[in-house]
Amino acid sequence: MATTTKIQPRAFVRASGGPHYAVALAVDALGTGLLRPFLLLYGVTVLRLSAPVTGTAMTAGIVAGLVCMPAVGRWLDRGARSTVVAASMLVRVLGVALLLAAPAGHVWLFATAALFLGIGNQAWPAAHAALVATVAHGRERDTALAGARALRNAALGVGALLATVCLAGGTTALRALAAVTALAYLAAAALAWSVHVHAHPAEAAPAKDRDDEPAPRMLALLAANVVYVFCLNVPEIAIPLVLVTQFHASPVWPAAVFVANTVLVVTLQVPVTVLMSRFSRRAVLALSGVVLAASYLGFLAATSLGQGWGTPAVAAVSVVCTIGEIIYAGSATALVTALAPAHVLGRALGRFQLSTGFGLAVSPGGHHRSRLPRPSRPLGQPRRCDAPLRLRRRHREGPRNTAQRSLPPSASRLVSPAIASEDGLK
């Protein structure tokens, strides 16, 4: 089995789609970090919608995006690569444009904007993985996927921090952030399209076989992915709630946990993936499950310590959970690209994205997303950026008038730790 023992920068950039594509990923993630963690806040404060209505519209957009995945998979299987990536970004430009055009109290325009944003957000992970699988092979492909995840996490964090600084400007600042996000998506789409990557499925199988042969079912892998995503999403809600409500710790503790999560992903995703390349992808994916199980046992033990030692213990165990997440992210999508024949890769990646969406939908984080007045994370995007803001609102601000035009005072102070891990998944 070929393994990658060291990182060669030029080969790494080439395997990731080239410098133009790397810049496109960074610009796209930067724009995403500017708006996505604050999309629910935009609906509540700028459009004067209620939090349940805003959350429901965003959830509907996520579901609609998943429904589109079979069509995206078939488009990829016809050979399109950079075109699909660019299209997923352009769809989000349309979503942001509708968001800016929506007048206060107009829920349907906001819902339509969330629909287009959801479609783009769901289509991007599969399109990106298919593009990387076309320009890179073997363990280079795994490393390129890991590098893209680290790059996006870093850019998402920078975008979220810039957005935090701008939140003091109230609703005007939120509208400006949306406009900058649209420009970032547009620039990223142009850069991605300029790569001109296209697969040639005709070389992999006859046309009749391409049309008739279904994607590999991979039922065990898809079922395992649902469990993995569920387990990785639970700490989004559990860690802040345990630290603040059970241990009565300062909101600084969950903020520190989330910042550490992103720093670890950015710095360790590629080295860990390279280190694990000496083992089979199945074994690495199984190892991530063992690490996650150990972290959950650690959380149970830490919560039994009570106040005092319990808080630092939970924070320490969260590092173990992040390591499990890094191992999972470096092997799961790579395993799908390795198992699926080239002419059905798009449909296989589409099914994998559907399993990811289902895991998020059944997790507590997915249910809270539509009920609590906090920024939301559509699929494949920042997973842990807004819990400190939500907790501080609940514990210090109490109820507030959702129709007010200015942002809550705590928003500009506490979203500063809005550095998130990507997920994309995926």
Phi, psi and chi 1 to 4 in degrees:
 res  aa     phi    psi   chi1   chi2   chi3   chi4
   1 MET       -  127.0  177.6 -176.0  -60.5      -
   2 ALA   -71.3  136.0      -      -      -      -
   3 THR  -126.6  158.6   61.2      -      -      -
   4 THR  -106.4  116.4  -58.0      -      -      -
   5 THR  -100.2  -18.8   56.8      -      -      -
   6 LYS  -148.8  161.5   66.7  177.8 -178.4  177.3
   7 ILE   -97.0  120.9  -57.3  170.7      -      -
   8 GLN  -105.2  111.5  -60.7  175.7  -16.7      -
   9 PRO   -53.9  -47.4  -26.7   34.9      -      -
  10 ARG   -65.3  -45.2  -69.9 -175.2  179.0  179.1
  11 ALA   -64.1  -34.8      -      -      -      -
  12 PHE   -65.5  -46.1  174.6   70.1      -      -
  13 VAL   -64.2  -41.2  171.7      -      -      -
  14 ARG   -63.1  -42.0 -175.4  172.9   59.9 -106.6
  15 ALA   -68.7  -22.0      -      -      -      -
  16 SER   -86.1    1.4  -58.8      -      -      -
  17 GLY   113.5   -2.8      -      -      -      -
  18 GLY    99.2  166.8      -      -      -      -
  19 PRO   -63.2  -37.2   18.4  -30.1      -      -
  20 HIS   -62.8  -42.2  -75.8 -174.7      -      -
  21 TYR   -69.0  -37.1 -172.1   67.9      -      -
  22 ALA   -61.7  -41.6      -      -      -      -
  23 VAL   -65.2  -39.1  174.3      -      -      -
  24 ALA   -60.2  -43.3      -      -      -      -
  25 LEU   -61.2  -43.9  -67.9 -177.1      -      -
  26 ALA   -65.4  -44.2      -      -      -      -
  27 VAL   -65.8  -42.2  172.6      -      -      -
  28 ASP   -61.5  -45.4  175.9   74.0      -      -
  29 ALA   -67.7  -36.4      -      -      -      -
  30 LEU   -61.4  -45.7 -177.0   65.4      -      -
  31 GLY   -64.3  -38.5      -      -      -      -
  32 THR   -63.1  -42.3  -60.7      -      -      -
  33 GLY   -64.9  -26.6      -      -      -      -
  34 LEU   -68.8  -35.2  -71.9  173.8      -      -
  35 LEU  -115.4  -42.5  179.2   64.1      -      -
  36 ARG   -57.0  -44.3 -179.0  173.0  -66.5  172.7
  37 PRO   -64.6  -15.8  -21.4   33.9      -      -
  38 PHE  -116.2   16.9  -48.4  105.2      -      -
  39 LEU   -66.7  -41.4 -175.3   56.5      -      -
  40 LEU   -65.6  -39.0 -167.6  146.0      -      -
  41 LEU   -60.8  -37.6 -164.5   62.5      -      -
  42 TYR   -61.6  -46.9 -172.5   99.1      -      -
  43 GLY   -63.1  -38.2      -      -      -      -
  44 VAL   -76.7  -44.8  170.7      -      -      -
  45 THR   -92.1  -37.7   60.2      -      -      -
  46 VAL   -85.7  -46.5  177.4      -      -      -
  47 LEU   -93.7   -3.4  -58.7 -177.0      -      -
  48 ARG    58.9   36.8  -58.1 -177.7 -176.7 -179.1
  49 LEU   -92.0  155.7  -56.8  173.7      -      -
  50 SER   -73.7  155.1   67.1      -      -      -
  51 ALA   -60.8  -44.0      -      -      -      -
  52 PRO   -60.7  -41.2  -24.1   34.8      -      -
  53 VAL   -65.1  -44.0  168.4      -      -      -
  54 THR   -62.5  -46.5  -53.1      -      -      -
  55 GLY   -63.1  -39.0      -      -      -      -
  56 THR   -64.3  -41.7  -59.6      -      -      -
  57 ALA   -63.2  -40.6      -      -      -      -
  58 MET   -67.4  -40.1  -65.1  171.7   64.0      -
  59 THR   -63.5  -40.5  -58.6      -      -      -
  60 ALA   -62.1  -36.3      -      -      -      -
  61 GLY   -63.9  -39.6      -      -      -      -
  62 ILE   -62.7  -46.2  -63.5  172.1      -      -
  63 VAL   -63.0  -42.6  173.0      -      -      -
  64 ALA   -62.5  -37.2      -      -      -      -
  65 GLY   -62.4  -38.9      -      -      -      -
  66 LEU   -67.5  -36.9  -70.0  173.9      -      -
  67 VAL   -61.7  -29.7  170.4      -      -      -
  68 CYS   -79.7   -8.7  -67.0      -      -      -
  69 MET   -61.6  -39.5  -74.5  -47.3  -59.4      -
  70 PRO   -57.9  -40.1  -26.7   36.0      -      -
  71 ALA   -67.0  -38.9      -      -      -      -
  72 VAL   -63.8  -41.7  171.9      -      -      -
  73 GLY   -61.0  -41.6      -      -      -      -
  74 ARG   -69.0  -35.0  -69.2 -170.3  176.3  -83.6
  75 TRP   -62.7  -43.0 -169.7    8.9      -      -
  76 LEU   -63.8  -37.3  -70.1  169.1      -      -
  77 ASP   -71.2  -13.4  -74.0  -19.8      -      -
  78 ARG   -84.2   -2.1  -66.8 -170.5  179.9   97.7
  79 GLY   111.6  -11.2      -      -      -      -
  80 ALA   -67.8  140.2      -      -      -      -
  81 ARG  -134.6  -79.6  -68.4  -66.2 -174.2  -93.1
  82 SER   -62.5  -29.0   56.1      -      -      -
  83 THR   -64.1  -40.4  -57.0      -      -      -
  84 VAL   -68.9  -40.6 -175.7      -      -      -
  85 VAL   -60.1  -47.8  174.5      -      -      -
  86 ALA   -63.0  -38.7      -      -      -      -
  87 ALA   -64.2  -39.6      -      -      -      -
  88 SER   -62.5  -32.2   70.8      -      -      -
  89 MET   -76.5  -40.1  -63.1  171.4  178.2      -
  90 LEU   -66.3  -35.0  -71.5  174.6      -      -
  91 VAL   -60.8  -37.5  167.2      -      -      -
  92 ARG   -71.3  -31.0  -75.3 -179.8  -76.9  178.8
  93 VAL   -59.0  -44.8  172.8      -      -      -
  94 LEU   -61.9  -40.6  179.2   57.2      -      -
  95 GLY   -61.5  -44.2      -      -      -      -
  96 VAL   -67.9  -37.3  177.9      -      -      -
  97 ALA   -60.9  -42.3      -      -      -      -
  98 LEU   -64.9  -36.5  -69.9  173.0      -      -
  99 LEU   -60.8  -44.0 -162.4   65.2      -      -
 100 LEU   -68.9  -30.4  -69.7  168.5      -      -
 101 ALA   -81.3  -15.2      -      -      -      -
 102 ALA   -70.0  125.8      -      -      -      -
 103 PRO   -78.2  164.1   27.8  -32.2      -      -
 104 ALA   -59.3  135.4      -      -      -      -
 105 GLY    82.2    0.7      -      -      -      -
 106 HIS   -93.8   94.4 -158.6  -64.4      -      -
 107 VAL   -72.9  -30.9   64.5      -      -      -
 108 TRP   -70.8  -37.4  -71.0  110.5      -      -
 109 LEU   -66.9  -39.0  -95.3 -178.4      -      -
 110 PHE   -64.0  -41.8  178.5   80.9      -      -
 111 ALA   -63.5  -39.4      -      -      -      -
 112 THR   -66.2  -41.0  -53.8      -      -      -
 113 ALA   -61.2  -44.1      -      -      -      -
 114 ALA   -63.2  -33.7      -      -      -      -
 115 LEU   -60.8  -50.7  170.1   66.3      -      -
 116 PHE   -67.2  -38.1  -75.6  109.2      -      -
 117 LEU   -63.3  -40.0  -71.7  170.8      -      -
 118 GLY   -65.1  -41.2      -      -      -      -
 119 ILE   -61.7  -46.9  -67.8  172.8      -      -
 120 GLY   -63.6  -41.0      -      -      -      -
 121 ASN   -65.9  -35.2  -67.9  -25.7      -      -
 122 GLN   -79.8  -32.9  -59.6  -50.2  -43.2      -
 123 ALA   -74.5  -30.8      -      -      -      -
 124 TRP   -61.5  -48.3 -178.1   86.0      -      -
 125 PRO   -57.5  -43.7  -24.3   35.1      -      -
 126 ALA   -67.3  -42.0      -      -      -      -
 127 ALA   -64.4  -41.9      -      -      -      -
 128 HIS   -64.2  -46.1  163.4   70.2      -      -
 129 ALA   -62.4  -38.5      -      -      -      -
 130 ALA   -66.3  -39.1      -      -      -      -
 131 LEU   -64.2  -46.9 -174.3  148.0      -      -
 132 VAL   -62.6  -39.4  172.8      -      -      -
 133 ALA   -66.3  -20.2      -      -      -      -
 134 THR   -82.0  -37.3  -58.2      -      -      -
 135 VAL   -94.2  -13.2  -60.6      -      -      -
 136 ALA  -135.1  156.5      -      -      -      -
 137 HIS  -139.2  158.7  -55.4  -79.0      -      -
 138 GLY    62.3 -141.4      -      -      -      -
 139 ARG   -73.1  -22.6  -65.2  -62.9 -179.8  169.6
 140 GLU   -61.1  -37.8  -84.9 -166.8   -7.6      -
 141 ARG   -63.7  -42.7  175.5 -177.7   56.8 -148.6
 142 ASP   -60.2  -44.9  -59.4    9.1      -      -
 143 THR   -65.7  -38.1  -54.4      -      -      -
 144 ALA   -65.2  -41.4      -      -      -      -
 145 LEU   -62.7  -41.4  -70.3  170.0      -      -
 146 ALA   -65.0  -41.6      -      -      -      -
 147 GLY   -63.7  -38.4      -      -      -      -
 148 ALA   -64.5  -37.4      -      -      -      -
 149 ARG   -65.4  -43.7 -178.3  172.4 -171.3 -102.1
 150 ALA   -63.4  -42.8      -      -      -      -
 151 LEU   -62.2  -44.4  175.2   63.7      -      -
 152 ARG   -65.1  -39.2  -77.9 -174.8   61.3   82.1
 153 ASN   -62.0  -43.0  -90.6  -88.7      -      -
 154 ALA   -63.0  -46.1      -      -      -      -
 155 ALA   -67.9  -37.3      -      -      -      -
 156 LEU   -60.0  -42.7  -77.5  164.9      -      -
 157 GLY   -63.8  -44.0      -      -      -      -
 158 VAL   -61.8  -43.8  171.8      -      -      -
 159 GLY   -61.9  -41.4      -      -      -      -
 160 ALA   -65.5  -39.3      -      -      -      -
 161 LEU   -66.7  -41.4  -72.5  174.5      -      -
 162 LEU   -62.8  -40.4  -69.6  174.5      -      -
 163 ALA   -63.9  -37.9      -      -      -      -
 164 THR   -60.1  -42.3  -59.9      -      -      -
 165 VAL   -62.2  -35.5  174.1      -      -      -
 166 CYS   -80.8  -14.4  -63.3      -      -      -
 167 LEU   -64.7  -22.0  -77.2  179.9      -      -
 168 ALA   -62.6  -18.4      -      -      -      -
 169 GLY   -79.8    1.0      -      -      -      -
 170 GLY    73.6 -149.3      -      -      -      -
 171 THR   -65.9  -32.6   56.7      -      -      -
 172 THR   -61.1  -40.0  -58.4      -      -      -
 173 ALA   -65.4  -38.8      -      -      -      -
 174 LEU   -64.5  -40.2  -81.2  175.2      -      -
 175 ARG   -64.5  -38.9  -72.0 -172.7  178.8  -83.9
 176 ALA   -65.0  -39.7      -      -      -      -
 177 LEU   -61.9  -40.4  -72.6  175.0      -      -
 178 ALA   -63.2  -41.4      -      -      -      -
 179 ALA   -64.4  -43.2      -      -      -      -
 180 VAL   -64.5  -36.7  173.4      -      -      -
 181 THR   -61.4  -43.4  -62.7      -      -      -
 182 ALA   -61.2  -42.6      -      -      -      -
 183 LEU   -64.3  -39.0  -67.5  175.7      -      -
 184 ALA   -64.6  -43.7      -      -      -      -
 185 TYR   -61.7  -40.5  -74.6  154.5      -      -
 186 LEU   -64.9  -44.4 -171.4   61.5      -      -
 187 ALA   -64.5  -40.9      -      -      -      -
 188 ALA   -64.2  -39.7      -      -      -      -
 189 ALA   -63.0  -42.3      -      -      -      -
 190 ALA   -63.2  -42.0      -      -      -      -
 191 LEU   -66.1  -42.9  -73.5  168.2      -      -
 192 ALA   -64.7  -41.3      -      -      -      -
 193 TRP   -66.0  -32.6 -178.2   81.2      -      -
 194 SER   -66.9  -15.3   69.8      -      -      -
 195 VAL   -68.6  -32.6  176.0      -      -      -
 196 HIS    55.5   52.9  -63.9  -58.4      -      -
 197 VAL   -95.2  128.4  174.8      -      -      -
 198 HIS  -142.5  131.5 -172.4   89.0      -      -
 199 ALA   -84.6  163.9      -      -      -      -
 200 HIS  -124.1   79.0  -59.8  -76.4      -      -
 201 PRO   -61.5  -20.9   22.4  -32.6      -      -
 202 ALA   -62.2  -25.2      -      -      -      -
 203 GLU   -78.5  -17.6  -62.1  175.3    2.1      -
 204 ALA   -93.1  -29.3      -      -      -      -
 205 ALA  -163.2  154.1      -      -      -      -
 206 PRO   -60.2  156.8  -21.0   31.3      -      -
 207 ALA   -59.3  -42.1      -      -      -      -
 208 LYS   -62.7  -40.4 -174.4  177.1 -175.3  -58.2
 209 ASP   -66.3  -37.4  -69.1  -17.1      -      -
 210 ARG   -63.3  -38.0  -68.1 -159.6  -46.4  -87.5
 211 ASP   -75.9  -34.4  -66.7  -23.5      -      -
 212 ASP   -96.1  -30.8  -63.6  -19.2      -      -
 213 GLU   -74.1  124.8 -177.8  178.4  -16.0      -
 214 PRO   -75.2  163.0   28.7  -33.8      -      -
 215 ALA   -68.8  150.8      -      -      -      -
 216 PRO   -57.7  141.0   19.3  -31.1      -      -
 217 ARG   -73.0  -43.0  -59.7 -177.9   70.2 -177.9
 218 MET    49.4   44.0  -59.1 -176.5  -63.4      -
 219 LEU   -60.3  -42.3  -67.0  179.8      -      -
 220 ALA   -63.2  -42.5      -      -      -      -
 221 LEU   -66.3  -42.8  176.1   58.1      -      -
 222 LEU   -66.0  -40.9  -63.4 -180.0      -      -
 223 ALA   -64.2  -41.4      -      -      -      -
 224 ALA   -63.4  -37.3      -      -      -      -
 225 ASN   -64.0  -37.7 -171.5   54.2      -      -
 226 VAL   -58.9  -44.1  171.9      -      -      -
 227 VAL   -66.6  -43.7  176.8      -      -      -
 228 TYR   -59.4  -48.7  -82.1  119.8      -      -
 229 VAL   -63.3  -40.6  173.3      -      -      -
 230 PHE   -58.6  -49.0  176.8   91.4      -      -
 231 CYS   -67.4  -31.9  -67.3      -      -      -
 232 LEU   -76.8  -24.2  -72.6  169.0      -      -
 233 ASN   -87.5  -26.2 -159.7   47.4      -      -
 234 VAL   -57.6  -44.3  166.5      -      -      -
 235 PRO   -60.2  -21.2  -26.0   35.9      -      -
 236 GLU   -54.1  -39.8  173.6 -170.4   -2.9      -
 237 ILE   -95.5  -40.9  -59.8  -62.1      -      -
 238 ALA   -68.0  -44.9      -      -      -      -
 239 ILE   -62.2  -51.3  -69.4  178.4      -      -
 240 PRO   -61.2  -41.1  -19.5   31.2      -      -
 241 LEU   -64.5  -43.3  -72.1  179.8      -      -
 242 VAL   -65.0  -45.5  168.2      -      -      -
 243 LEU   -64.7  -42.2  -70.1  177.0      -      -
 244 VAL   -89.8  -39.0  176.5      -      -      -
 245 THR   -90.8  -35.4   63.6      -      -      -
 246 GLN   -91.6  -42.0 -177.7  173.2  -27.8      -
 247 PHE   -96.5   -7.7  -66.4  155.8      -      -
 248 HIS    55.3   38.7  -54.5  -70.5      -      -
 249 ALA   -82.4  160.7      -      -      -      -
 250 SER   -65.8  146.3  165.5      -      -      -
 251 PRO   -59.6  -12.4  -25.4   34.5      -      -
 252 VAL   -62.2  -32.1  171.6      -      -      -
 253 TRP   -63.7  -53.9  -83.5  100.7      -      -
 254 PRO   -62.2  -33.6   15.7  -28.0      -      -
 255 ALA   -61.7  -43.0      -      -      -      -
 256 ALA   -63.9  -37.8      -      -      -      -
 257 VAL   -62.0  -42.7  169.0      -      -      -
 258 PHE   -71.4  -37.6  -58.0  141.8      -      -
 259 VAL   -64.0  -43.3  170.8      -      -      -
 260 ALA   -61.3  -37.9      -      -      -      -
 261 ASN   -58.0  -47.6  172.3  -86.8      -      -
 262 THR   -68.6  -42.1  -63.2      -      -      -
 263 VAL   -61.2  -41.3  171.6      -      -      -
 264 LEU   -65.4  -42.3  -72.2  172.1      -      -
 265 VAL   -63.5  -45.2  170.0      -      -      -
 266 VAL   -64.1  -41.0  171.2      -      -      -
 267 THR   -87.2  -27.2   57.0      -      -      -
 268 LEU  -110.2  -12.8  -64.3 -177.7      -      -
 269 GLN   -57.8  -48.7 -175.3   65.6   69.3      -
 270 VAL   -71.3  -49.6  173.0      -      -      -
 271 PRO   -58.2  -40.7  -24.7   34.3      -      -
 272 VAL   -66.8  -41.1  168.7      -      -      -
 273 THR   -62.7  -41.1  -58.5      -      -      -
 274 VAL   -64.6  -42.5  171.3      -      -      -
 275 LEU   -61.6  -40.1  179.6   64.7      -      -
 276 MET   -77.3   -7.7  -66.8  -69.5  110.9      -
 277 SER   -67.1  -13.4   65.5      -      -      -
 278 ARG   -79.4   -7.0   62.6 -166.4   66.2 -164.5
 279 PHE  -113.2  161.9  -53.4  106.2      -      -
 280 SER   -68.2  152.4   71.4      -      -      -
 281 ARG   -63.6  -37.0  -62.5  178.9 -177.7   88.6
 282 ARG   -61.5  -43.1  -74.2 -172.3  177.3   90.5
 283 ALA   -65.0  -38.5      -      -      -      -
 284 VAL   -67.6  -41.1  174.1      -      -      -
 285 LEU   -63.4  -40.7 -173.8   59.4      -      -
 286 ALA   -64.6  -38.2      -      -      -      -
 287 LEU   -62.2  -38.0  175.1   62.6      -      -
 288 SER   -61.7  -36.1   70.1      -      -      -
 289 GLY   -64.3  -39.7      -      -      -      -
 290 VAL   -64.1  -43.2  173.0      -      -      -
 291 VAL   -64.6  -42.2  174.7      -      -      -
 292 LEU   -64.5  -40.1  -71.3  173.7      -      -
 293 ALA   -62.2  -42.3      -      -      -      -
 294 ALA   -62.4  -38.5      -      -      -      -
 295 SER   -66.4  -37.1   70.7      -      -      -
 296 TYR   -66.3  -40.1  -92.7   68.5      -      -
 297 LEU   -63.1  -37.6  -67.0  175.6      -      -
 298 GLY   -64.1  -39.4      -      -      -      -
 299 PHE   -62.5  -42.1  -76.6  131.4      -      -
 300 LEU   -61.5  -43.1  -71.1  174.4      -      -
 301 ALA   -66.8  -39.3      -      -      -      -
 302 ALA   -66.9  -39.0      -      -      -      -
 303 THR   -68.4  -21.0   54.0      -      -      -
 304 SER   -77.1  -10.9   66.9      -      -      -
 305 LEU   -78.2  -18.2  -62.5  177.1      -      -
 306 GLY    74.2 -169.0      -      -      -      -
 307 GLN   -64.1  154.1  -63.1 -175.5   30.9      -
 308 GLY    99.8  -94.8      -      -      -      -
 309 TRP   -76.5  -20.5  -72.5  105.6      -      -
 310 GLY   -63.0  -40.4      -      -      -      -
 311 THR   -62.9  -54.1  -61.8      -      -      -
 312 PRO   -65.7  -27.8   19.8  -30.4      -      -
 313 ALA   -66.7  -44.1      -      -      -      -
 314 VAL   -62.5  -42.0  168.0      -      -      -
 315 ALA   -62.1  -39.9      -      -      -      -
 316 ALA   -67.7  -42.0      -      -      -      -
 317 VAL   -67.1  -29.9  174.1      -      -      -
 318 SER   -61.8  -27.2   70.1      -      -      -
 319 VAL   -65.1  -40.8  173.7      -      -      -
 320 VAL   -62.1  -42.3  179.8      -      -      -
 321 CYS   -61.4  -40.1 -175.1      -      -      -
 322 THR   -65.1  -39.0  -60.8      -      -      -
 323 ILE   -60.7  -42.7  -62.7  -60.4      -      -
 324 GLY   -61.0  -39.7      -      -      -      -
 325 GLU   -63.0  -41.7  173.9 -173.0  -18.5      -
 326 ILE   -64.0  -43.3  -70.0  171.2      -      -
 327 ILE   -64.3  -42.2  -62.4  173.5      -      -
 328 TYR   -61.6  -48.8  157.6   82.4      -      -
 329 ALA   -64.7  -29.1      -      -      -      -
 330 GLY   -80.0   -9.5      -      -      -      -
 331 SER  -122.1  -28.4   58.0      -      -      -
 332 ALA   -67.0  -60.6      -      -      -      -
 333 THR   -63.2  -36.9  -56.9      -      -      -
 334 ALA   -61.3  -36.9      -      -      -      -
 335 LEU   -66.4  -40.0 -179.8   57.6      -      -
 336 VAL   -62.9  -44.9  174.7      -      -      -
 337 THR   -66.1  -27.3   59.4      -      -      -
 338 ALA   -79.5  -33.3      -      -      -      -
 339 LEU   -81.9  -33.8  -69.8  176.5      -      -
 340 ALA   -80.5  133.3      -      -      -      -
 341 PRO   -60.0  151.7  -21.2   32.0      -      -
 342 ALA   -58.4  -37.5      -      -      -      -
 343 HIS   -79.6   -5.2   56.2  -75.2      -      -
 344 VAL  -126.8   19.5  -69.7      -      -      -
 345 LEU   -62.1  -40.2  176.2   62.0      -      -
 346 GLY   -61.4  -45.6      -      -      -      -
 347 ARG   -67.4  -35.1  -81.5  168.8  -79.3  178.9
 348 ALA   -64.6  -44.2      -      -      -      -
 349 LEU   -66.8  -34.5  -71.2  169.0      -      -
 350 GLY   -62.5  -42.7      -      -      -      -
 351 ARG   -65.3  -37.8  -72.0 -176.5  177.0 -178.3
 352 PHE   -63.6  -40.5 -173.2   73.8      -      -
 353 GLN   -66.1  -35.6 -176.1   67.3   15.8      -
 354 LEU   -62.7  -41.6  -77.2  171.2      -      -
 355 SER   -65.7  -35.6   71.1      -      -      -
 356 THR   -63.4  -44.7  -60.5      -      -      -
 357 GLY   -63.0  -38.2      -      -      -      -
 358 PHE   -66.5  -41.1 -177.1   76.0      -      -
 359 GLY   -61.1  -38.5      -      -      -      -
 360 LEU   -69.3  -38.1  -72.3  168.3      -      -
 361 ALA   -66.0  -35.3      -      -      -      -
 362 VAL   -90.4   -3.4  -60.5      -      -      -
 363 SER   -85.9  158.5   66.3      -      -      -
 364 PRO   -58.2  -34.1  -24.5   33.6      -      -
 365 GLY   -60.9  -36.6      -      -      -      -
 366 GLY   -66.6  -38.0      -      -      -      -
 367 HIS   -71.4  -41.3  -59.7  -49.4      -      -
 368 HIS   -63.6  -28.8  -80.4   73.7      -      -
 369 ARG   -60.5  -33.1 -172.7  176.1  -62.6  120.1
 370 SER   -94.5   -3.7   61.8      -      -      -
 371 ARG  -112.7  -32.5  -65.4 -153.3  -50.2 -103.0
 372 LEU   -96.9  143.3  -64.2  178.3      -      -
 373 PRO   -77.6   78.2   27.3  -32.5      -      -
 374 ARG  -146.1  161.2   67.1  178.9 -178.6   91.1
 375 PRO   -57.9  150.3  -24.1   33.8      -      -
 376 SER  -117.4  156.6  175.3      -      -      -
 377 ARG  -115.9  102.2  175.7 -174.8   66.2   91.4
 378 PRO   -63.3  169.1  -21.8   32.1      -      -
 379 LEU   -56.7  144.3 -106.8  179.7      -      -
 380 GLY    74.2   10.5      -      -      -      -
 381 GLN  -129.4 -170.9  -52.4  -29.3  -19.1      -
 382 PRO   -55.5  128.3   -0.5   -2.6      -      -
 383 ARG   -96.3  -24.5 -174.7  163.4   58.8   86.9
 384 ARG  -134.5   31.7  -61.9  175.5  173.3  173.1
 385 CYS   -88.6  -19.8   56.9      -      -      -
 386 ASP  -117.7    0.2   59.4  -39.4      -      -
 387 ALA   -61.0  -41.7      -      -      -      -
 388 PRO   -60.5  -40.3  -24.6   34.5      -      -
 389 LEU   -61.4  -45.3  169.5   60.8      -      -
 390 ARG   -63.8  -42.9  175.0  172.6   53.8   81.3
 391 LEU   -67.9  -40.1  -74.9  167.6      -      -
 392 ARG   -65.9  -37.4  177.6   66.7   65.0   91.0
 393 ARG   -62.3  -44.2  -79.0 -161.6 -167.1  130.5
 394 ARG   -67.4  -36.0  -67.4  177.3   63.1 -169.1
 395 HIS   -95.1  -20.2  -73.6  -89.8      -      -
 396 ARG  -120.1  -26.6  -64.2 -165.8  178.0 -177.7
 397 GLU   -98.7  -33.5  -68.5 -175.5   12.2      -
 398 GLY    71.4 -166.5      -      -      -      -
 399 PRO   -62.8  147.3  -19.5   31.3      -      -
 400 ARG  -138.6  159.2   63.8 -179.3  176.6   87.3
 401 ASN   -77.4  113.6 -178.9    6.6      -      -
 402 THR   -72.8   -9.8   58.6      -      -      -
 403 ALA   -88.6   -4.6      -      -      -      -
 404 GLN   -67.6  151.2   63.8 -172.6   19.4      -
 405 ARG   -87.5  -24.8  -62.3  -72.5  -65.5 -175.8
 406 SER   -92.6  153.1   60.4      -      -      -
 407 LEU   -75.6  153.0  -62.6  179.6      -      -
 408 PRO   -60.4  144.6   10.0  -17.0      -      -
 409 PRO   -56.3  -33.5  -22.0   31.5      -      -
 410 SER   -73.3  -16.7   61.7      -      -      -
 411 ALA   -62.6  -44.8      -      -      -      -
 412 SER   -73.3  -20.7   59.7      -      -      -
 413 ARG   -88.8  -35.2  -64.0 -163.2  -50.5  -91.0
 414 LEU  -109.2   -4.9  -71.9  169.0      -      -
 415 VAL   -84.8   -0.5 -171.8      -      -      -
 416 SER   -56.7  -31.8   56.0      -      -      -
 417 PRO   -82.6   19.3   30.0  -35.5      -      -
 418 ALA   -75.3   60.4      -      -      -      -
 419 ILE  -108.7  123.7  -58.0  176.8      -      -
 420 ALA  -119.3  156.1      -      -      -      -
 421 SER   -88.6  146.6   67.9      -      -      -
 422 GLU   -90.4 -168.1  167.3   59.8   -5.4      -
 423 ASP  -161.1  -43.5  172.2   18.8      -      -
 424 GLY   -18.0   27.4      -      -      -      -
 425 LEU   -12.7   74.1  -67.1  169.3      -      -
 426 LYS   127.2      -   -7.1  -81.2  174.6 -104.6
